[in-house]
């Protein structure tokens, strides 16, 4: 993600000034030499050598002064916040300055609403560097849904086995019926073909025979 805030500004200023000042000195030296040549003044090799040496000597001093003016900011680790149970899109926007949040996977969950974070790495309280840490999370797909199968006209035992195999809990209520024989399912609640969360309870109304 790169740098952020004061650290980014200080580093940019350091490299800008570190490059600008020696270049400016070099340009002044060239202009001085050109001026002397134009006026037909001889420049002794010793003078040129001394100028280059002075330039090389001034460079580290310049870099040291720039470091005093714009010292690099040392990023200290900060504890990771706990994102569990919070909306992913909200966290992605709110913590954009602190870390890069991305989705590593999605899972069904009965505990966490759809779109919220189930878990993440690094975990809460783990040390992270602000502005340069990638956080990957698992997002909830909500409660898994399923369809109530049609068990009307089946025996109570068969209907219960079918529903239980599909993850439902069953309650049997007996009612008299003129149409269905004893032990046969008359109706269900929720009704057949209804989409409900897995693990829901289905009430089977079973014929107790004619009154």
N, C-alpha and C positions, 0 to 999 in steps of 0.2 A: 504493500500500500504506500510505501514511501514515508516521508517525514510529515510533520504537521506543526502548525503554529510557529512559536518562537524558534524552535529548533531548525525548521526549514528556512526561515528568514535569515537567521544567523549564518547558516552554512552557505546560503546563496551570496550573502554580502561578503563573507570571507573569500570565497573563490573569485568573486567579481573584483574586489580590491586587490587581491593577491596577483591577479593577472593584469589589472589596469595600471597599477603604479610602476612595476618594472617596464611595461611596454611604453609608458609615458617617458620614463627616464631614458630608455633606448632611443625613442624618437627624438628627444632633446639632444642626445649625443650625436645622432646622425645629422640633425640640423646644424649643430655646432661645427662638425667636420665639413659639411657642405659649404657653410659660410666661410670657413678658413680657406677652402680650396678656391672659392669664388674670388676671394681677395688675394689669391696666390701666396697664401701663407703655408709654409711647410709644417707638417705635423710630425713631430718626432715619434718613432715607434714606441718609445718609452711612455709618451703621453697617452697613446692609444691603449697600450697595455695597462696603464694605471687607471684609465677610464673604465675598461672592462672589469678590472679587479674591483674597482669601487662599486660597479653595478652588481657584481656577484656578492659583494659583502653587504650591500644595502638590502638585498632581497630577503635574507632570513630575518634581518632586523625588522623589515616591513611586515613580514608574516607574523612575527611575534607581537608587534604593536596591534595588528588587526585582530589577533586572537584575544588581546586584552580588551579591545573595544567590543568585539562580537564573539564572546566565548561560546563554544558548542554546548548545547543543552544536553545533559545526560538524562536519558529516559529511565526512570526507576519503575520496576514492576508494580502493578496495581492488582488488587484482588478482583477476580472475575465475578460479575453480578449473577444472581440466580434468575434465569429467564423462564424457568419451568412454570407452565400455566398461563403465560402471557401470549398475546396475539403476535404471530410471527411478523406480519407486515408493520405493526407498530414498533416492535423492537428493531427491525431492519432500518427504519427511518430514525428513531430516537437515538440509537447507539451508533449511528454511522461514523461519527467522529472517533469513537473509542475502539471499534473493531469491525471487521468485515464479516457479516453474518450471512450464512448460506444454508440451504437445505440439503442434508445428506440422505434423507429418506422420509417416507410417510407411513404411518401405521394407524390401524383402527384402535380406538380407545373408548372405554366406557367411562373413564374418569375425566379426560380432558376434552373440551369442546373442539369442534372442527376448526382448524386454522391456528390452534395454540401449540406451544412448544412442549413436547413430552420430556425431552432430555437434550443435553448439548455437551460438546467437548470443545475447549476445556470446561470442566465442571465449575460450579460455584466455588469461590474462594481460591481457585488456582491462580498463580501469578501470571499476569499477561502484560505485554508492553502496549501502552495506549497508542493507537494509530497504526500498529504493525502486526496485529494478531488476527488470524482467521478463526472464526468460531463456526462450527458446523452443528446443525441441530436436526432432530427428528420431529416432524410436525404431525399433529393428529388429523386423521381423516374423519373423526367423529365416530359415533357408534355404528357398527356394521349392521346393515339392514338385510332382511330376508323376507320371503313371501310365505304367508300361511298357506300350506297346501290344502287341497280339497279332501276332507275326510268324511264328508257327508255320506251316509248309507254304508259306512264301514263299521265293523264291530268296534266297540270301545277299546278293546285290547290292541287291535291292529292300529287304530288311529293314534292311540297313545304312544306306541312304539315309533310310528312314523314321525310324529311331532318331536318326541324326545331325541331321535336321531338327528334332527335338524336344529337342535339346541334350545328347544322350547321346554318350559315347565307346563305341566297339565293339571287341570282341576276338573273333576267329573261331577256333573250335576244330573241327577235322574229326574225325568219328567214323563208323565203319561203321554202316549201318542196313539192315535187311531191309524196312522199311516205306516209307522215303522215297528218292527218287532222289538221285543225286549233285548237290550244290549246293543242296539244299533244307534249310531250317532245321528241325531236329528239336525243339529246346528252347532256352530262354533262362534266364539267371541274372543278376539276379532274374527270377522268373517273370512271365508276363503279368498285367496288372491290379494289379501291386504298386506302391504309392506310394513313391517314392524322391526324394531331392534332385535337382534339375536339375543336369546335368553329371556324374551318376554313370556308371560304366562298366558296360555290359551285355555279358555273354559270350554269343555266339551259337554254339550247337552245330549244326554243319552236316554233313549226310550226305556221306560220302566214297564212298557206294555200298555194295554188298554185299561182304562179305568174300570 
